[in-house]
Amino acid sequence: SAQITGNFKLEEAQDLATVLKAGALPASLIALESRVVGPTLGQQSIEAGFVAGGIGFLLVIIYMLVFYKTCGVIADIAVIFNSLIVFASLVIFGGTMTLPGIAGFILSVGMAVDANVIIFERIREEFRSGKTVRAAIASGFDRAFTCILDSNVTTLLVVAILYSFNSGPIRGFATTLGIGLVANLYTAVFFSKLCLEYWFNGHPDRKLGL
């Protein structure tokens, strides 16, 4: 049994009765298929995302080592440091790694590698022009900084727009990507430069390894 109460006028009550009667169709329901979606499906997707992210991360590390040699080692350290900053930030703010968050993290790793590639190519160009190793490093970072800053800032603007949407998956993607981009500005521009300068400081006989 059911009861509808309220301060209805006669016309409103008649309209409500008409709506209720219109929905009472003499049709039976025949179940053709039934599926139950539980938390296991989401867990499997997250585990698959972690596996895919781990494989991609490992391939990036190997590629940088093979293609950029000594500078590739520094780039890999910077990327690993970048990843640690992302995970540490999630722990500090009490965040959880969801499937969209994994996608944002993988994209931030790709942009971190891209920033290092831009820097190393600029250093290679400066070194081939006849500059010393230290001068090529300083000039290469200066030339690459504007490009890296522009790409990261424009992407951060998109991240801010995505985060403004009141949706959990979209915000998860935007959060990890935003943290990764901010960390990338530090690890690619300052941390990598510090490591390169430390490696060649007092050792002029060391080759650039590019």
N, C-alpha and C positions, 0 to 999 in steps of 0.2 A: 504494500500500500504506500501511497505517497500523498503529500499534502503541500499545496502551494498557498502561501499566505502573503498578504500585502494589501496596501491601500489602493485597490484598483477601481477605476471607473468601469461602468458597464461595457463601454466600447473597448477598453483595454482588456478586460476579461474575455470578451468575445474574440478579440484578435489572438490572445494567448491560446484559447481553446482551439481556434482554427489551426494555429501553428502546430500544436501538439497532435491534433488529428491528422494533419498532413504528413507527419512523420511516421504514423502508424500504418505501414504498408503490410498487407497480408502476404509476406514473402518469407520463406524459410532460408536459413543460412546453411550452405553446404561447404564444409571445410575441405579444400583441395590440398593444401600444404600448410604445415606449421613449423616454424623455426624458433629456436630459443637462442638468443645472443647473450652470452655471459661475459664476465671480466677476462676470461681466458683469451678471447679473441684480441682484446686490446693489449694484453701482455705479450702475446705472440708477435703482434705488430711492432711493439717497442723493442723486443729482443731482436727482431729482424732488422730494425732500424739501427740498433747498436752494432750489429754484425756488419751491415753495409757501411756504416760510418767508420768502423775500425779498419775494414779493408781499404776503403778510400784513403783514410789517414795514412796507413802503412805505405800504400802506393805513392802517395805524395812525398813521403819521407825518402823513399828509395829514389824517386825521380830527381829530387833536389840533390841528393848525394852524388848520383851518377853525372848529372849535367853540370853542376856548379862546384863539385869537389869541396874544397875547403870552405868556400862561402856557403855551399849547400849545407854543411854541418852547422854553421851559425844560423842559417835560415831555419833548419829543423829545430834547433834549440829555441829559437824565437817562436815558432809555431807551437811547440810543446808548452812553452811558457804562456802563450796566449790561451791555450786550452785550459791550463791550470787556473788562470785568472777567471775564465768563464765559469768553471765548476766551483771555484771558491766563492764567487759572487752569488751563485745560486744557493750555496750552503749558508752563506751569511744572511741572505734575505729570505731564507726558508722556502725557496722555489723547488719545484720538482721537474725532472726531465721527462717531458712527454714526447710523443711522436713528432708533432710540429716543432717542438723545441730542438729535437735532434736534427731536423731539417735546417733550422736556423743556425745551429752550431756548425753543421757541415758547410753551409754557405759562408759562414764567417771564416772558417779554416781556408776555404778556397780564396777568399779575398785577402787573407793574410799572406798566402803563398804568392798571389798576384802582386802584392805590394813589394815583396822581396825580389820577385823577378824583375819588376820595373827598376828597382834600385840597382841590382846587379848588372842589368843591361846598360844602365847609365854609367856605372863604374867602368864597365868594359869599354864603352865608347871613349870615355875620358882617358883610359890607360892606353888605348890604341892611338890616341892623338899625340902621344909622346910625353904625357905627364908621369910623374913618379907615382908609386903605389899610394902613398898617403894623400897626395894631392888629388889623385883620381877618386879615392874614397870620399874625401870631403866634397869635391865637386859633384860627384855622382849622387850623393845624398841630397845636396842642395837642389839639384835639378829635378830629382824625383819627388821631393817633398810636396811641391805644389800640386802635382798630379794625384798623389796619394791622398792629400788632404781634401781635394775637390771631390774625388770619387767616394771617400768615406763620409763626408759631410752630406752630399746629396743622397746617399743611401740612408743615412741617419734620418734625414727628413722624411723619406718614405717609411722608415721604421716608426717614426712618431705618428704618421697618418694611420698606419696599420694598427698601432697600439690604441688609437682613439676609438676603434671599433670595439664595441662591448661584446666580444666573443672570446671564449677561452682559448681555443686552438690558435686563432690569429694572434692573440696577445702572447701566447707561449712562443710562437715563431718569432715575433717582433722582439721579445725580451732577450732571448739568447743571441739573436743576430745583433741587436743593439749593443749588448755587453761585449760581444766579440769584436765589433767594429771599434769601439772605444779602446779596448785592449790592443787592437791591431795598430792604432795610431802610436801607441807607446812602444810595443815590441818591435815593429818593423822600422820605425824611424829612429828611435833613441836606443833601444836595447841592442839591435843589430849593429848600429854604428859604434856603440861602446865596445861591443865584442870585437869588431874588426880593428878598431884602433888599439885595443889592448893586445890583440894578436900580433900586429905589426909594429907596435911600439918598441923600439930598441932592437928590432930585428930587420934591418933593411935588406938582408939577403933572402928573406922569405918571399916566395913567389905568390902572386895574387890568387892563383888557383881558380881562374874563370875560363 
